[in-house]
Amino acid sequence: MQPRSPRKYRFGLRKIPQRFAPVLMPLLLSILMTCVISAISTLRSIGFAGNLLEVWLGSWVLSWLVGFPVLLVVLPLVRKIVALIVEPV
């Protein structure tokens, strides 16, 4: 059995192939952004109520179900806009 290549494994798991990066980046970004934004909105709406976690999770799931597909569609446009306004290296 060959030893594991340190570049192909992280935390004992095989790394995801590069071809999945265009979907993985918006997936992780949408999870993090919708999590934070929905938490802020939920806290602002109901405060530290006893059912905060339940209300926030429902809000977050709905936000993510909308946010991820929107991010997949909008990200190429945002990259083009950034390329128009940022000086290349």
C-alpha positions in Angstrom: 0.0 0.0 0.0 1.4 3.4 -1.0 1.6 6.2 1.5 -0.9 9.0 1.1 0.2 12.1 -0.7 0.0 15.1 1.7 -1.4 17.2 -1.1 -4.3 14.9 -2.0 -5.6 14.4 1.6 -6.8 16.8 4.2 -8.0 15.7 7.7 -7.7 12.1 6.6 -10.1 12.7 3.7 -9.4 12.8 0.0 -9.6 16.3 -1.5 -12.3 17.1 -3.9 -11.1 17.4 -7.6 -10.5 20.9 -8.9 -13.3 20.6 -11.5 -15.8 20.9 -8.7 -14.4 24.3 -7.5 -16.8 26.4 -9.6 -19.8 24.9 -7.7 -18.1 24.3 -4.3 -17.0 27.9 -3.8 -20.6 29.4 -4.3 -22.0 26.5 -2.2 -19.7 27.3 0.8 -20.2 31.1 0.3 -24.0 30.7 0.2 -24.0 28.6 3.4 -21.9 31.0 5.3 -23.6 34.2 4.1 -27.1 33.0 4.5 -26.3 31.6 7.9 -25.0 35.0 9.2 -27.6 37.2 7.5 -30.6 35.0 8.6 -29.2 34.9 12.1 -29.0 38.7 12.2 -32.5 39.1 10.7 -34.0 36.6 13.1 -32.4 38.2 16.1 -33.6 41.6 15.1 -37.1 40.3 14.5 -37.7 38.1 17.6 -34.7 38.8 19.9 -33.4 36.1 22.2 -36.7 34.2 22.3 -36.9 30.7 23.6 -37.6 29.4 20.0 -34.8 31.4 18.4 -32.8 28.4 17.2 -35.9 26.8 15.6 -37.0 30.0 13.9 -33.5 30.8 12.7 -33.0 27.3 11.3 -36.2 27.6 9.3 -35.2 31.1 8.1 -31.7 29.9 7.2 -32.9 26.9 5.2 -35.2 29.1 3.1 -32.5 31.7 2.6 -30.0 29.1 1.5 -32.5 27.5 -0.9 -32.9 30.8 -2.6 -29.3 32.1 -2.1 -27.3 29.2 -3.6 -29.0 29.1 -7.0 -28.9 32.9 -7.2 -25.2 32.9 -6.4 -24.6 30.3 -9.1 -26.3 32.5 -11.7 -24.9 35.9 -10.5 -21.3 35.0 -9.8 -20.1 34.9 -13.4 -21.6 38.4 -13.9 -20.0 39.7 -10.8 -16.6 38.3 -11.9 -17.0 40.2 -15.2 -17.9 43.4 -13.5 -14.9 43.1 -11.1 -12.6 42.5 -14.2 -13.9 45.7 -15.7 -13.2 47.9 -12.7 -10.0 46.2 -11.3 -6.6 46.9 -12.9 -5.0 43.6 -14.0 -1.7 42.7 -12.3 
